[in-house]
Amino acid sequence: KKQKKVRAAIEAANQEFMDAVRRGDIPGMVAVYTEDGQVLPPNAEIVSGHEAIRAFWETIAAMGVKEAVLETLEVEGHGDTAIEVGAYALSGEGDQVLGRGKYIVIWKQQDGEWKWHRDIFNSSLPAPGS
């Protein structure tokens, strides 16, 4: 029962992120992260803290991403921490697929809210030139 509650909170927070992407609302995208959150993107260094995360998502938005779809595949709650495994799809103008893959987010409860603490993802598309 508690696991269902945690999953529902996580799915609601993910929906807030998806809505922010659709609006082009970078501060709204950053707001889902803990203060000391990190993004661990493919082919890049670790991105730490709100300022760096803001710059990261500004770069992604500038690449033409207009929509992100996050699908929660599994959630495991451990007190004030939870682990989510999911799938993502990024699209641009005219529903053009810009990327899709899988992710793991380590969630932390901060001030009673579930937030993304560690966000790691990678593509499921073949590497260019392969």
Residue pairs with C-beta under 8 A, 6 or more apart in sequence:
2 77
3 75
3 76
3 77
6 75
6 77
6 82
6 114
7 72
7 75
7 77
9 114
10 72
10 75
10 82
10 84
10 107
10 114
11 72
13 32
13 113
13 114
13 115
13 116
14 32
14 70
14 72
14 86
16 28
16 31
16 32
17 28
17 29
17 32
17 68
17 70
18 67
18 68
18 69
18 70
19 25
19 28
20 26
20 28
20 29
20 31
20 32
21 29
21 61
21 65
21 66
21 67
21 68
22 66
22 67
24 61
24 66
26 54
26 57
26 58
26 61
27 54
29 57
30 50
30 53
30 54
30 57
32 115
32 116
33 39
33 50
33 53
33 115
33 116
33 117
33 119
34 108
34 110
34 115
34 116
34 117
35 49
35 50
35 110
36 48
36 49
36 117
37 48
37 49
37 50
37 53
37 115
37 116
37 117
37 118
37 119
38 46
38 47
38 48
38 49
38 117
38 118
38 119
39 46
39 47
39 53
39 56
39 119
39 120
40 46
40 47
40 118
40 119
40 120
40 121
41 47
41 56
41 120
41 121
42 121
42 122
42 123
47 53
47 55
47 56
60 90
63 98
64 92
64 93
64 96
64 98
65 90
65 91
65 92
65 98
65 99
66 91
66 92
66 93
67 90
67 91
67 92
67 95
68 88
68 89
68 90
69 88
69 89
69 90
69 91
70 86
70 87
70 88
70 103
71 86
71 87
71 88
72 84
72 85
72 86
73 85
73 86
73 87
74 84
74 85
75 82
75 83
75 84
75 85
76 82
76 83
80 108
80 109
81 106
81 107
81 108
81 109
81 117
82 106
82 107
82 114
83 104
83 105
83 106
83 107
84 103
84 104
84 105
84 107
85 102
85 103
85 104
86 102
86 103
86 104
86 105
87 100
87 101
87 102
87 103
87 124
88 99
88 100
88 101
88 102
88 103
88 121
89 97
89 99
89 100
90 97
90 98
90 99
90 100
91 97
91 98
92 98
99 123
99 125
100 123
100 124
100 125
101 121
101 122
101 123
101 124
101 125
102 121
102 122
102 124
103 119
103 120
103 121
103 122
104 118
104 120
104 121
105 116
105 117
105 118
105 119
105 120
106 116
106 117
106 118
107 114
107 115
107 116
107 117
108 114
108 115
108 117
109 115
